[in-house]
Amino acid sequence: MARPVLFVHGLWLHADSWNPWVEKFAAAGYAAAAPGWPGDSPTVEEARANPERAAGIGLDAIVDHYTEITRGLHEKPVVIGHSFGGLIVQRLLAEGHAAAAVAID
C-alpha cells in the first residue's frame, strides 16, 4: 500500500490550495490528500461566502480532527503543513499520530 501523505493548510487558506501538490505526490505513488479543517466549506467560493462556518474552532479541535483522520489510515502518514498548518503537523508528530512532519513557513 502507498504511504499516506496529508497536507494541512494554514490560516486564511483552503485545502484546495494543496491540489497541485496532492496531484504531484499521487503521481509519485503516495496516497496523498488534503482534508480541510473542521468547519471548512467544500469550495473556496463557499468559504468566502460563509466564513462564519469556521469561526470559533480552536487549535485543539483542529488537531483532534486530523488525529481522527490519521486513525483511519493503514499506517501513520507523513504530514506536511504550511504556516499555521505547520504547527498542526508538529502537534500530530509530537502526539504520535504521524511518521514524519514537514512544517513550511
Summary of the structure (lengths in Angstrom):
residues: 105
radius of gyration: 13.1
end to end distance: 30.3
largest distance: 38.7
contacts: 317
relative contact order: 0.22
helix: 45%
strand: 17%
